Amino acid sequence: MGCIACVNKIDTSIRQCESAASITQEKSWLTEGPGKGGMAELKISGQSTEDIDKVIQNVVTAIENAGFECKTERLHID
């Protein structure tokens, strides 16, 4: 991501993904440093690890379909 329009596109892609109802909180931002890039943080709900895995895959797919690279760096389960 290199500009606010890209952040908005990521946010929209996440809000409109197939699993949007399972996303309870989302934010994305540009990272600082020499290269273009950004991060997103999501809070999601699910009844099982399969549910959580499906939400993660749907979000990754939505972001990639918007034209961005996407990978999961961390997963914290409460």
All heavy atoms as a GROMACS GRO file, in nm:
protein
  582
    1MET      N    1   0.085  -0.118   0.000
    1MET     CA    2   0.000   0.000   0.000
    1MET      C    3   0.089   0.123   0.000
    1MET      O    4   0.188   0.126   0.069
    1MET     CB    5  -0.088   0.002   0.125
    1MET     CG    6  -0.199  -0.099   0.123
    1MET     SD    7  -0.307  -0.084   0.266
    1MET     CE    8  -0.225  -0.196   0.377
    2GLY      N    9   0.051   0.221  -0.076
    2GLY     CA   10   0.134   0.338  -0.083
    2GLY      C   11   0.058   0.468  -0.063
    2GLY      O   12   0.118   0.573  -0.060
    3CYS      N   13  -0.073   0.464  -0.052
    3CYS     CA   14  -0.149   0.588  -0.033
    3CYS      C   15  -0.280   0.556   0.038
    3CYS      O   16  -0.319   0.439   0.054
    3CYS     CB   17  -0.175   0.655  -0.167
    3CYS     SG   18  -0.278   0.557  -0.278
    4ILE      N   19  -0.348   0.659   0.078
    4ILE     CA   20  -0.473   0.641   0.152
    4ILE      C   21  -0.579   0.573   0.066
    4ILE      O   22  -0.662   0.498   0.118
    4ILE     CB   23  -0.523   0.775   0.211
    4ILE    CG1   24  -0.633   0.750   0.315
    4ILE    CG2   25  -0.571   0.869   0.103
    4ILE    CD1   26  -0.586   0.679   0.436
    5ALA      N   27  -0.575   0.591  -0.065
    5ALA     CA   28  -0.671   0.523  -0.152
    5ALA      C   29  -0.652   0.372  -0.145
    5ALA      O   30  -0.750   0.296  -0.149
    5ALA     CB   31  -0.656   0.571  -0.297
    6CYS      N   32  -0.528   0.328  -0.132
    6CYS     CA   33  -0.501   0.184  -0.118
    6CYS      C   34  -0.554   0.132   0.015
    6CYS      O   35  -0.613   0.024   0.021
    6CYS     CB   36  -0.352   0.156  -0.132
    6CYS     SG   37  -0.286   0.196  -0.294
    7VAL      N   38  -0.536   0.208   0.121
    7VAL     CA   39  -0.588   0.169   0.252
    7VAL      C   40  -0.740   0.157   0.244
    7VAL      O   41  -0.799   0.060   0.293
    7VAL     CB   42  -0.546   0.271   0.362
    7VAL    CG1   43  -0.619   0.242   0.492
    7VAL    CG2   44  -0.396   0.268   0.382
    8ASN      N   45  -0.805   0.254   0.180
    8ASN     CA   46  -0.950   0.250   0.166
    8ASN      C   47  -0.994   0.128   0.084
    8ASN      O   48  -1.096   0.066   0.114
    8ASN     CB   49  -1.002   0.378   0.101
    8ASN     CG   50  -0.991   0.497   0.194
    8ASN    OD1   51  -0.984   0.482   0.316
    8ASN    ND2   52  -0.986   0.616   0.137
    9LYS      N   53  -0.918   0.093  -0.018
    9LYS     CA   54  -0.951  -0.023  -0.100
    9LYS      C   55  -0.940  -0.152  -0.020
    9LYS      O   56  -1.024  -0.241  -0.030
    9LYS     CB   57  -0.860  -0.028  -0.223
    9LYS     CG   58  -0.902  -0.131  -0.325
    9LYS     CD   59  -0.820  -0.116  -0.452
    9LYS     CE   60  -0.868  -0.216  -0.557
    9LYS     NZ   61  -0.792  -0.202  -0.682
   10ILE      N   62  -0.837  -0.161   0.064
   10ILE     CA   63  -0.821  -0.277   0.152
   10ILE      C   64  -0.938  -0.285   0.250
   10ILE      O   65  -1.000  -0.391   0.266
   10ILE     CB   66  -0.688  -0.269   0.230
   10ILE    CG1   67  -0.568  -0.277   0.136
   10ILE    CG2   68  -0.682  -0.375   0.339
   10ILE    CD1   69  -0.531  -0.413   0.087
   11ASP      N   70  -0.970  -0.173   0.315
   11ASP     CA   71  -1.080  -0.170   0.411
   11ASP      C   72  -1.211  -0.214   0.345
   11ASP      O   73  -1.285  -0.295   0.401
   11ASP     CB   74  -1.097  -0.030   0.470
   11ASP     CG   75  -0.987   0.010   0.566
   11ASP    OD1   76  -0.916  -0.080   0.616
   11ASP    OD2   77  -0.973   0.131   0.591
   12THR      N   78  -1.239  -0.163   0.228
   12THR     CA   79  -1.361  -0.198   0.156
   12THR      C   80  -1.362  -0.346   0.120
   12THR      O   81  -1.464  -0.414   0.134
   12THR     CB   82  -1.376  -0.112   0.029
   12THR    OG1   83  -1.383   0.025   0.069
   12THR    CG2   84  -1.500  -0.149  -0.049
   13SER      N   85  -1.249  -0.397   0.074
   13SER     CA   86  -1.241  -0.539   0.038
   13SER      C   87  -1.268  -0.628   0.159
   13SER      O   88  -1.338  -0.729   0.148
   13SER     CB   89  -1.101  -0.571  -0.018
   13SER     OG   90  -1.078  -0.498  -0.136
   14ILE      N   91  -1.215  -0.591   0.273
   14ILE     CA   92  -1.238  -0.669   0.395
   14ILE      C   93  -1.385  -0.661   0.436
   14ILE      O   94  -1.448  -0.763   0.466
   14ILE     CB   95  -1.146  -0.620   0.509
   14ILE    CG1   96  -1.000  -0.654   0.475
   14ILE    CG2   97  -1.188  -0.682   0.642
   14ILE    CD1   98  -0.898  -0.590   0.567
   15ARG      N   99  -1.444  -0.541   0.434
   15ARG     CA  100  -1.584  -0.524   0.474
   15ARG      C  101  -1.680  -0.597   0.382
   15ARG      O  102  -1.789  -0.634   0.424
   15ARG     CB  103  -1.620  -0.376   0.480
   15ARG     CG  104  -1.568  -0.305   0.602
   15ARG     CD  105  -1.633  -0.168   0.619
   15ARG     NE  106  -1.621  -0.084   0.503
   15ARG     CZ  107  -1.519  -0.001   0.478
   15ARG    NH1  108  -1.421   0.009   0.565
   15ARG    NH2  109  -1.517   0.072   0.369
   16GLN      N  110  -1.642  -0.618   0.256
   16GLN     CA  111  -1.730  -0.681   0.159
   16GLN      C  112  -1.698  -0.828   0.134
   16GLN      O  113  -1.763  -0.891   0.052
   16GLN     CB  114  -1.727  -0.604   0.027
   16GLN     CG  115  -1.784  -0.465   0.039
   16GLN     CD  116  -1.775  -0.386  -0.090
   16GLN    OE1  117  -1.711  -0.426  -0.187
   16GLN    NE2  118  -1.842  -0.273  -0.093
   17CYS      N  119  -1.601  -0.884   0.205
   17CYS     CA  120  -1.564  -1.023   0.181
   17CYS      C  121  -1.676  -1.116   0.227
   17CYS      O  122  -1.765  -1.078   0.302
   17CYS     CB  123  -1.430  -1.058   0.246
   17CYS     SG  124  -1.437  -1.098   0.421
   18GLU      N  125  -1.668  -1.240   0.183
   18GLU     CA  126  -1.769  -1.341   0.213
   18GLU      C  127  -1.791  -1.361   0.363
   18GLU      O  128  -1.901  -1.393   0.406
   18GLU     CB  129  -1.728  -1.473   0.148
   18GLU     CG  130  -1.827  -1.583   0.157
   18GLU     CD  131  -1.781  -1.708   0.086
   18GLU    OE1  132  -1.715  -1.697  -0.019
   18GLU    OE2  133  -1.810  -1.817   0.137
   19SER      N  134  -1.688  -1.341   0.443
   19SER     CA  135  -1.697  -1.364   0.588
   19SER      C  136  -1.710  -1.235   0.668
   19SER      O  137  -1.682  -1.233   0.788
   19SER     CB  138  -1.574  -1.440   0.636
   19SER     OG  139  -1.569  -1.568   0.579
   20ALA      N  140  -1.755  -1.128   0.606
   20ALA     CA  141  -1.760  -0.998   0.673
   20ALA      C  142  -1.841  -1.001   0.804
   20ALA      O  143  -1.806  -0.932   0.899
   20ALA     CB  144  -1.817  -0.892   0.579
   21ALA      N  145  -1.944  -1.083   0.812
   21ALA     CA  146  -2.026  -1.088   0.932
   21ALA      C  147  -1.948  -1.142   1.053
   21ALA      O  148  -1.984  -1.114   1.167
   21ALA     CB  149  -2.148  -1.176   0.908
   22SER      N  150  -1.839  -1.214   1.028
   22SER     CA  151  -1.759  -1.269   1.137
   22SER      C  152  -1.646  -1.176   1.180
   22SER      O  153  -1.573  -1.207   1.274
   22SER     CB  154  -1.698  -1.403   1.094
   22SER     OG  155  -1.800  -1.497   1.069
   23ILE      N  156  -1.632  -1.062   1.114
   23ILE     CA  157  -1.528  -0.965   1.148
   23ILE      C  158  -1.589  -0.862   1.241
   23ILE      O  159  -1.677  -0.788   1.204
   23ILE     CB  160  -1.471  -0.900   1.021
   23ILE    CG1  161  -1.410  -1.007   0.930
   23ILE    CG2  162  -1.367  -0.793   1.058
   23ILE    CD1  163  -1.375  -0.958   0.791
   24THR      N  164  -1.539  -0.859   1.365
   24THR     CA  165  -1.596  -0.769   1.464
   24THR      C  166  -1.524  -0.635   1.471
   24THR      O  167  -1.580  -0.537   1.518
   24THR     CB  168  -1.596  -0.834   1.604
   24THR    OG1  169  -1.462  -0.866   1.642
   24THR    CG2  170  -1.680  -0.961   1.604
   25GLN      N  171  -1.401  -0.632   1.424
   25GLN     CA  172  -1.323  -0.507   1.423
   25GLN      C  173  -1.215  -0.519   1.317
   25GLN      O  174  -1.156  -0.626   1.300
   25GLN     CB  175  -1.262  -0.483   1.560
   25GLN     CG  176  -1.197  -0.348   1.576
   25GLN     CD  177  -1.148  -0.327   1.720
   25GLN    OE1  178  -1.135  -0.420   1.797
   25GLN    NE2  179  -1.122  -0.203   1.753
   26GLU      N  180  -1.189  -0.409   1.248
   26GLU     CA  181  -1.088  -0.409   1.142
   26GLU      C  182  -1.024  -0.272   1.132
   26GLU      O  183  -1.092  -0.171   1.148
   26GLU     CB  184  -1.156  -0.446   1.009
   26GLU     CG  185  -1.068  -0.444   0.888
   26GLU     CD  186  -1.063  -0.308   0.820
   26GLU    OE1  187  -1.163  -0.234   0.825
   26GLU    OE2  188  -0.957  -0.276   0.762
   27LYS      N  189  -0.895  -0.271   1.110
   27LYS     CA  190  -0.827  -0.145   1.079
   27LYS      C  191  -0.706  -0.179   0.993
   27LYS      O  192  -0.648  -0.287   1.004
   27LYS     CB  193  -0.785  -0.070   1.206
   27LYS     CG  194  -0.681  -0.139   1.291
   27LYS     CD  195  -0.646  -0.055   1.413
   27LYS     CE  196  -0.550  -0.131   1.502
   27LYS     NZ  197  -0.509  -0.054   1.618
   28SER      N  198  -0.671  -0.088   0.906
   28SER     CA  199  -0.551  -0.104   0.824
   28SER      C  200  -0.479   0.029   0.819
   28SER      O  201  -0.538   0.135   0.840
   28SER     CB  202  -0.586  -0.156   0.684
   28SER     OG  203  -0.672  -0.068   0.617
   29TRP      N  204  -0.350   0.023   0.792
   29TRP     CA  205  -0.268   0.144   0.794
   29TRP      C  206  -0.144   0.123   0.708
   29TRP      O  207  -0.105   0.011   0.679
   29TRP     CB  208  -0.229   0.180   0.936
   29TRP     CG  209  -0.145   0.078   1.006
   29TRP    CD1  210  -0.007   0.072   1.011
   29TRP    CD2  211  -0.189  -0.036   1.078
   29TRP    NE1  212   0.036  -0.037   1.082
   29TRP    CE2  213  -0.076  -0.107   1.123
   29TRP    CE3  214  -0.315  -0.090   1.108
   29TRP    CZ2  215  -0.084  -0.225   1.198
   29TRP    CZ3  216  -0.322  -0.207   1.182
   29TRP    CH2  217  -0.208  -0.271   1.225
   30LEU      N  218  -0.084   0.233   0.670
   30LEU     CA  219   0.042   0.230   0.597
   30LEU      C  220   0.156   0.211   0.695
   30LEU      O  221   0.152   0.264   0.806
   30LEU     CB  222   0.062   0.361   0.520
   30LEU     CG  223  -0.043   0.393   0.414
   30LEU    CD1  224  -0.019   0.532   0.358
   30LEU    CD2  225  -0.041   0.289   0.304
   31THR      N  226   0.256   0.136   0.654
   31THR     CA  227   0.373   0.119   0.738
   31THR      C  228   0.477   0.223   0.700
   31THR      O  229   0.479   0.272   0.588
   31THR     CB  230   0.432  -0.023   0.725
   31THR    OG1  231   0.459  -0.049   0.587
   31THR    CG2  232   0.336  -0.126   0.778
   32GLU      N  233   0.563   0.254   0.795
   32GLU     CA  234   0.670   0.348   0.768
   32GLU      C  235   0.793   0.272   0.723
   32GLU      O  236   0.810   0.155   0.752
   32GLU     CB  237   0.700   0.429   0.895
   32GLU     CG  238   0.580   0.513   0.937
   32GLU     CD  239   0.616   0.613   1.044
   32GLU    OE1  240   0.734   0.642   1.065
   32GLU    OE2  241   0.522   0.663   1.107
   33GLY      N  242   0.878   0.338   0.652
   33GLY     CA  243   1.000   0.274   0.606
   33GLY      C  244   1.022   0.301   0.458
   33GLY      O  245   0.945   0.371   0.393
   34PRO      N  246   1.126   0.242   0.405
   34PRO     CA  247   1.166   0.273   0.268
   34PRO      C  248   1.072   0.220   0.160
   34PRO      O  249   1.058   0.280   0.056
   34PRO     CB  250   1.304   0.208   0.255
   34PRO     CG  251   1.309   0.105   0.361
   34PRO     CD  252   1.220   0.152   0.471
   35GLY      N  253   1.004   0.111   0.181
   35GLY     CA  254   0.920   0.054   0.077
   35GLY      C  255   0.773   0.083   0.098
   35GLY      O  256   0.730   0.127   0.204
   36LYS      N  257   0.695   0.060  -0.009
   36LYS     CA  258   0.551   0.071   0.005
   36LYS      C  259   0.503  -0.049   0.085
   36LYS      O  260   0.556  -0.158   0.074
   36LYS     CB  261   0.484   0.070  -0.131
   36LYS     CG  262   0.509   0.194  -0.212
   36LYS     CD  263   0.432   0.188  -0.341
   36LYS     CE  264   0.452   0.314  -0.422
   36LYS     NZ  265   0.377   0.309  -0.547
   37GLY      N  266   0.400  -0.028   0.163
   37GLY     CA  267   0.346  -0.141   0.237
   37GLY      C  268   0.248  -0.096   0.342
   37GLY      O  269   0.232   0.022   0.368
   38GLY      N  270   0.181  -0.192   0.397
   38GLY     CA  271   0.084  -0.164   0.500
   38GLY      C  272   0.049  -0.290   0.575
   38GLY      O  273   0.097  -0.399   0.543
   39MET      N  274  -0.035  -0.273   0.674
   39MET     CA  275  -0.079  -0.385   0.757
   39MET      C  276  -0.227  -0.367   0.788
   39MET      O  277  -0.279  -0.256   0.780
   39MET     CB  278   0.000  -0.391   0.887
   39MET     CG  279   0.147  -0.416   0.866
   39MET     SD  280   0.234  -0.440   1.020
   39MET     CE  281   0.184  -0.610   1.055
   40ALA      N  282  -0.288  -0.477   0.823
   40ALA     CA  283  -0.426  -0.474   0.870
   40ALA      C  284  -0.436  -0.561   0.994
   40ALA      O  285  -0.363  -0.659   1.009
   40ALA     CB  286  -0.521  -0.525   0.762
   41GLU      N  287  -0.524  -0.523   1.084
   41GLU     CA  288  -0.549  -0.601   1.204
   41GLU      C  289  -0.699  -0.627   1.211
   41GLU      O  290  -0.780  -0.535   1.194
   41GLU     CB  291  -0.504  -0.524   1.328
   41GLU     CG  292  -0.526  -0.598   1.456
   41GLU     CD  293  -0.477  -0.520   1.578
   41GLU    OE1  294  -0.460  -0.396   1.567
   41GLU    OE2  295  -0.458  -0.583   1.680
   42LEU      N  296  -0.734  -0.753   1.234
   42LEU     CA  297  -0.874  -0.791   1.239
   42LEU      C  298  -0.904  -0.863   1.370
   42LEU      O  299  -0.820  -0.937   1.421
   42LEU     CB  300  -0.909  -0.889   1.127
   42LEU     CG  301  -0.877  -0.848   0.985
   42LEU    CD1  302  -0.905  -0.962   0.891
   42LEU    CD2  303  -0.957  -0.727   0.945
   43LYS      N  304  -1.023  -0.842   1.421
   43LYS     CA  305  -1.077  -0.924   1.529
   43LYS      C  306  -1.194  -0.999   1.468
   43LYS      O  307  -1.283  -0.937   1.408
   43LYS     CB  308  -1.121  -0.839   1.648
   43LYS     CG  309  -1.003  -0.778   1.720
   43LYS     CD  310  -1.044  -0.709   1.846
   43LYS     CE  311  -0.920  -0.651   1.913
   43LYS     NZ  312  -0.952  -0.587   2.038
   44ILE      N  313  -1.189  -1.131   1.481
   44ILE     CA  314  -1.291  -1.213   1.418
   44ILE      C  315  -1.352  -1.308   1.520
   44ILE      O  316  -1.291  -1.338   1.623
   44ILE     CB  317  -1.235  -1.292   1.297
   44ILE    CG1  318  -1.115  -1.377   1.338
   44ILE    CG2  319  -1.196  -1.197   1.186
   44ILE    CD1  320  -1.055  -1.458   1.225
   45SER      N  321  -1.473  -1.354   1.491
   45SER     CA  322  -1.537  -1.450   1.579
   45SER      C  323  -1.571  -1.575   1.500
   45SER      O  324  -1.596  -1.570   1.380
   45SER     CB  325  -1.665  -1.390   1.641
   45SER     OG  326  -1.758  -1.361   1.539
   46GLY      N  327  -1.568  -1.686   1.570
   46GLY     CA  328  -1.602  -1.813   1.508
   46GLY      C  329  -1.624  -1.918   1.615
   46GLY      O  330  -1.577  -1.905   1.728
   47GLN      N  331  -1.695  -2.022   1.579
   47GLN     CA  332  -1.727  -2.129   1.673
   47GLN      C  333  -1.621  -2.238   1.676
   47GLN      O  334  -1.618  -2.319   1.768
   47GLN     CB  335  -1.863  -2.190   1.637
   47GLN     CG  336  -1.977  -2.091   1.646
   47GLN     CD  337  -1.996  -2.036   1.788
   47GLN    OE1  338  -1.993  -2.111   1.884
   47GLN    NE2  339  -2.011  -1.905   1.799
   48SER      N  340  -1.534  -2.243   1.574
   48SER     CA  341  -1.434  -2.349   1.566
   48SER      C  342  -1.311  -2.297   1.492
   48SER      O  343  -1.315  -2.191   1.429
   48SER     CB  344  -1.491  -2.470   1.491
   48SER     OG  345  -1.516  -2.436   1.355
   49THR      N  346  -1.204  -2.374   1.499
   49THR     CA  347  -1.084  -2.336   1.424
   49THR      C  348  -1.112  -2.338   1.274
   49THR      O  349  -1.057  -2.258   1.200
   49THR     CB  350  -0.964  -2.427   1.456
   49THR    OG1  351  -1.006  -2.562   1.454
   49THR    CG2  352  -0.902  -2.393   1.587
   50GLU      N  353  -1.202  -2.425   1.230
   50GLU     CA  354  -1.239  -2.428   1.088
   50GLU      C  355  -1.307  -2.298   1.048
   50GLU      O  356  -1.283  -2.245   0.939
   50GLU     CB  357  -1.331  -2.548   1.058
   50GLU     CG  358  -1.262  -2.682   1.066
   50GLU     CD  359  -1.250  -2.736   1.209
   50GLU    OE1  360  -1.320  -2.686   1.302
   50GLU    OE2  361  -1.168  -2.827   1.230
   51ASP      N  362  -1.396  -2.246   1.135
   51ASP     CA  363  -1.461  -2.117   1.109
   51ASP      C  364  -1.357  -2.006   1.097
   51ASP      O  365  -1.363  -1.924   1.005
   51ASP     CB  366  -1.559  -2.080   1.221
   51ASP     CG  367  -1.684  -2.165   1.224
   51ASP    OD1  368  -1.710  -2.238   1.127
   51ASP    OD2  369  -1.756  -2.158   1.326
   52ILE      N  370  -1.263  -2.003   1.190
   52ILE     CA  371  -1.159  -1.899   1.191
   52ILE      C  372  -1.074  -1.911   1.065
   52ILE      O  373  -1.044  -1.811   0.999
   52ILE     CB  374  -1.072  -1.910   1.318
   52ILE    CG1  375  -1.156  -1.894   1.444
   52ILE    CG2  376  -0.956  -1.812   1.314
   52ILE    CD1  377  -1.224  -1.762   1.462
   53ASP      N  378  -1.034  -2.034   1.030
   53ASP     CA  379  -0.954  -2.055   0.910
   53ASP      C  380  -1.027  -2.006   0.785
   53ASP      O  381  -0.966  -1.946   0.697
   53ASP     CB  382  -0.919  -2.204   0.893
   53ASP     CG  383  -0.817  -2.253   0.994
   53ASP    OD1  384  -0.749  -2.168   1.057
   53ASP    OD2  385  -0.807  -2.376   1.011
   54LYS      N  386  -1.158  -2.030   0.779
   54LYS     CA  387  -1.237  -1.986   0.663
   54LYS      C  388  -1.241  -1.833   0.654
   54LYS      O  389  -1.226  -1.777   0.546
   54LYS     CB  390  -1.378  -2.043   0.669
   54LYS     CG  391  -1.459  -2.004   0.548
   54LYS     CD  392  -1.595  -2.070   0.546
   54LYS     CE  393  -1.669  -2.014   0.426
   54LYS     NZ  394  -1.764  -2.101   0.370
   55VAL      N  395  -1.259  -1.767   0.767
   55VAL     CA  396  -1.261  -1.620   0.767
   55VAL      C  397  -1.126  -1.567   0.720
   55VAL      O  398  -1.120  -1.478   0.633
   55VAL     CB  399  -1.294  -1.565   0.908
   55VAL    CG1  400  -1.278  -1.413   0.911
   55VAL    CG2  401  -1.434  -1.604   0.950
   56ILE      N  402  -1.018  -1.622   0.773
   56ILE     CA  403  -0.885  -1.577   0.733
   56ILE      C  404  -0.865  -1.596   0.584
   56ILE      O  405  -0.820  -1.504   0.514
   56ILE     CB  406  -0.776  -1.650   0.814
   56ILE    CG1  407  -0.782  -1.608   0.961
   56ILE    CG2  408  -0.637  -1.624   0.756
   56ILE    CD1  409  -0.700  -1.694   1.054
   57GLN      N  410  -0.901  -1.713   0.531
   57GLN     CA  411  -0.883  -1.738   0.389
   57GLN      C  412  -0.968  -1.644   0.304
   57GLN      O  413  -0.924  -1.594   0.202
   57GLN     CB  414  -0.916  -1.883   0.355
   57GLN     CG  415  -0.885  -1.917   0.210
   57GLN     CD  416  -0.741  -1.886   0.170
   57GLN    OE1  417  -0.647  -1.929   0.236
   57GLN    NE2  418  -0.723  -1.810   0.064
   58ASN      N  419  -1.091  -1.617   0.347
   58ASN     CA  420  -1.177  -1.526   0.272
   58ASN      C  421  -1.122  -1.384   0.271
   58ASN      O  422  -1.130  -1.314   0.169
   58ASN     CB  423  -1.319  -1.527   0.329
   58ASN     CG  424  -1.394  -1.653   0.294
   58ASN    OD1  425  -1.363  -1.721   0.197
   58ASN    ND2  426  -1.494  -1.686   0.374
   59VAL      N  427  -1.065  -1.340   0.383
   59VAL     CA  428  -1.005  -1.206   0.388
   59VAL      C  429  -0.882  -1.199   0.298
   59VAL      O  430  -0.866  -1.105   0.220
   59VAL     CB  431  -0.969  -1.167   0.534
   59VAL    CG1  432  -0.882  -1.042   0.538
   59VAL    CG2  433  -1.095  -1.147   0.616
   60VAL      N  434  -0.795  -1.299   0.305
   60VAL     CA  435  -0.676  -1.303   0.220
   60VAL      C  436  -0.717  -1.300   0.073
   60VAL      O  437  -0.662  -1.223  -0.007
   60VAL     CB  438  -0.588  -1.427   0.252
   60VAL    CG1  439  -0.481  -1.446   0.146
   60VAL    CG2  440  -0.526  -1.413   0.390
   61THR      N  441  -0.815  -1.380   0.037
   61THR     CA  442  -0.862  -1.384  -0.102
   61THR      C  443  -0.917  -1.249  -0.145
   61THR      O  444  -0.888  -1.202  -0.256
   61THR     CB  445  -0.968  -1.495  -0.119
   61THR    OG1  446  -0.908  -1.621  -0.088
   61THR    CG2  447  -1.023  -1.498  -0.260
   62ALA      N  448  -0.996  -1.185  -0.060
   62ALA     CA  449  -1.054  -1.055  -0.094
   62ALA      C  450  -0.945  -0.950  -0.117
   62ALA      O  451  -0.952  -0.872  -0.213
   62ALA     CB  452  -1.149  -1.008   0.017
   63ILE      N  453  -0.843  -0.950  -0.033
   63ILE     CA  454  -0.734  -0.853  -0.047
   63ILE      C  455  -0.654  -0.883  -0.174
   63ILE      O  456  -0.619  -0.791  -0.249
   63ILE     CB  457  -0.646  -0.851   0.079
   63ILE    CG1  458  -0.726  -0.793   0.196
   63ILE    CG2  459  -0.518  -0.772   0.056
   63ILE    CD1  460  -0.659  -0.807   0.331
   64GLU      N  461  -0.625  -1.010  -0.198
   64GLU     CA  462  -0.552  -1.046  -0.320
   64GLU      C  463  -0.633  -1.013  -0.445
   64GLU      O  464  -0.578  -0.965  -0.544
   64GLU     CB  465  -0.514  -1.194  -0.316
   64GLU     CG  466  -0.404  -1.222  -0.215
   64GLU     CD  467  -0.371  -1.369  -0.198
   64GLU    OE1  468  -0.453  -1.455  -0.240
   64GLU    OE2  469  -0.263  -1.398  -0.143
   65ASN      N  470  -0.764  -1.036  -0.441
   65ASN     CA  471  -0.850  -1.002  -0.556
   65ASN      C  472  -0.855  -0.851  -0.580
   65ASN      O  473  -0.885  -0.807  -0.691
   65ASN     CB  474  -0.991  -1.057  -0.536
   65ASN     CG  475  -0.997  -1.207  -0.554
   65ASN    OD1  476  -0.907  -1.270  -0.608
   65ASN    ND2  477  -1.105  -1.267  -0.506
   66ALA      N  478  -0.826  -0.772  -0.476
   66ALA     CA  479  -0.820  -0.625  -0.491
   66ALA      C  480  -0.687  -0.580  -0.550
   66ALA      O  481  -0.667  -0.462  -0.577
   66ALA     CB  482  -0.844  -0.558  -0.357
   67GLY      N  483  -0.593  -0.676  -0.568
   67GLY     CA  484  -0.466  -0.643  -0.633
   67GLY      C  485  -0.348  -0.628  -0.539
   67GLY      O  486  -0.245  -0.574  -0.579
   68PHE      N  487  -0.361  -0.675  -0.417
   68PHE     CA  488  -0.254  -0.660  -0.318
   68PHE      C  489  -0.204  -0.796  -0.273
   68PHE      O  490  -0.277  -0.894  -0.274
   68PHE     CB  491  -0.304  -0.583  -0.195
   68PHE     CG  492  -0.354  -0.445  -0.227
   68PHE    CD1  493  -0.489  -0.422  -0.251
   68PHE    CD2  494  -0.266  -0.338  -0.235
   68PHE    CE1  495  -0.535  -0.296  -0.281
   68PHE    CE2  496  -0.312  -0.211  -0.265
   68PHE     CZ  497  -0.446  -0.190  -0.289
   69GLU      N  498  -0.079  -0.799  -0.231
   69GLU     CA  499  -0.026  -0.919  -0.167
   69GLU      C  500  -0.078  -0.924  -0.025
   69GLU      O  501  -0.097  -0.820   0.039
   69GLU     CB  502   0.127  -0.916  -0.164
   69GLU     CG  503   0.191  -0.930  -0.300
   69GLU     CD  504   0.343  -0.930  -0.292
   69GLU    OE1  505   0.398  -0.970  -0.188
   69GLU    OE2  506   0.404  -0.888  -0.390
   70CYS      N  507  -0.099  -1.044   0.026
   70CYS     CA  508  -0.151  -1.057   0.161
   70CYS      C  509  -0.097  -1.184   0.224
   70CYS      O  510  -0.094  -1.289   0.161
   70CYS     CB  511  -0.304  -1.061   0.158
   70CYS     SG  512  -0.379  -1.069   0.322
   71LYS      N  513  -0.054  -1.172   0.349
   71LYS     CA  514  -0.012  -1.289   0.424
   71LYS      C  515  -0.050  -1.270   0.571
   71LYS      O  516  -0.064  -1.158   0.618
   71LYS     CB  517   0.138  -1.313   0.411
   71LYS     CG  518   0.224  -1.205   0.472
   71LYS     CD  519   0.371  -1.235   0.457
   71LYS     CE  520   0.452  -1.124   0.519
   71LYS     NZ  521   0.594  -1.152   0.518
   72THR      N  522  -0.068  -1.380   0.640
   72THR     CA  523  -0.099  -1.377   0.781
   72THR      C  524   0.029  -1.383   0.859
   72THR      O  525   0.110  -1.474   0.840
   72THR     CB  526  -0.189  -1.497   0.820
   72THR    OG1  527  -0.305  -1.495   0.737
   72THR    CG2  528  -0.229  -1.490   0.964
   73GLU      N  529   0.051  -1.286   0.945
   73GLU     CA  530   0.174  -1.284   1.024
   73GLU      C  531   0.154  -1.341   1.163
   73GLU      O  532   0.242  -1.408   1.214
   73GLU     CB  533   0.229  -1.142   1.035
   73GLU     CG  534   0.290  -1.092   0.908
   73GLU     CD  535   0.369  -0.965   0.928
   73GLU    OE1  536   0.386  -0.920   1.043
   73GLU    OE2  537   0.413  -0.909   0.827
   74ARG      N  538   0.043  -1.312   1.225
   74ARG     CA  539   0.018  -1.356   1.362
   74ARG      C  540  -0.128  -1.393   1.378
   74ARG      O  541  -0.215  -1.336   1.316
   74ARG     CB  542   0.049  -1.246   1.462
   74ARG     CG  543   0.193  -1.219   1.486
   74ARG     CD  544   0.209  -1.116   1.597
   74ARG     NE  545   0.153  -0.987   1.560
   74ARG     CZ  546   0.227  -0.884   1.523
   74ARG    NH1  547   0.357  -0.894   1.517
   74ARG    NH2  548   0.172  -0.770   1.493
   75LEU      N  549  -0.150  -1.486   1.467
   75LEU     CA  550  -0.287  -1.522   1.504
   75LEU      C  551  -0.288  -1.538   1.655
   75LEU      O  552  -0.212  -1.617   1.711
   75LEU     CB  553  -0.328  -1.651   1.435
   75LEU     CG  554  -0.467  -1.705   1.470
   75LEU    CD1  555  -0.574  -1.603   1.427
   75LEU    CD2  556  -0.489  -1.838   1.401
   76HIS      N  557  -0.372  -1.460   1.721
   76HIS     CA  558  -0.385  -1.467   1.866
   76HIS      C  559  -0.528  -1.508   1.895
   76HIS      O  560  -0.623  -1.444   1.851
   76HIS     CB  561  -0.354  -1.332   1.930
   76HIS     CG  562  -0.374  -1.331   2.077
   76HIS    ND1  563  -0.281  -1.383   2.164
   76HIS    CD2  564  -0.476  -1.287   2.152
   76HIS    CE1  565  -0.326  -1.368   2.288
   76HIS    NE2  566  -0.445  -1.311   2.283
   77ILE      N  567  -0.546  -1.616   1.969
   77ILE     CA  568  -0.680  -1.665   2.000
   77ILE      C  569  -0.707  -1.648   2.148
   77ILE      O  570  -0.627  -1.690   2.232
   77ILE     CB  571  -0.693  -1.814   1.960
   77ILE    CG1  572  -0.670  -1.829   1.809
   77ILE    CG2  573  -0.830  -1.866   2.000
   77ILE    CD1  574  -0.669  -1.971   1.761
   78ASP      N  575  -0.819  -1.582   2.179
   78ASP     CA  576  -0.862  -1.566   2.319
   78ASP      C  577  -0.964  -1.672   2.353
   78ASP      O  578  -1.042  -1.714   2.279
   78ASP     CB  579  -0.926  -1.428   2.340
   78ASP     CG  580  -0.821  -1.318   2.343
   78ASP    OD1  581  -0.706  -1.346   2.382
   78ASP    OD2  582  -0.857  -1.205   2.306
   0.00000   0.00000   0.00000
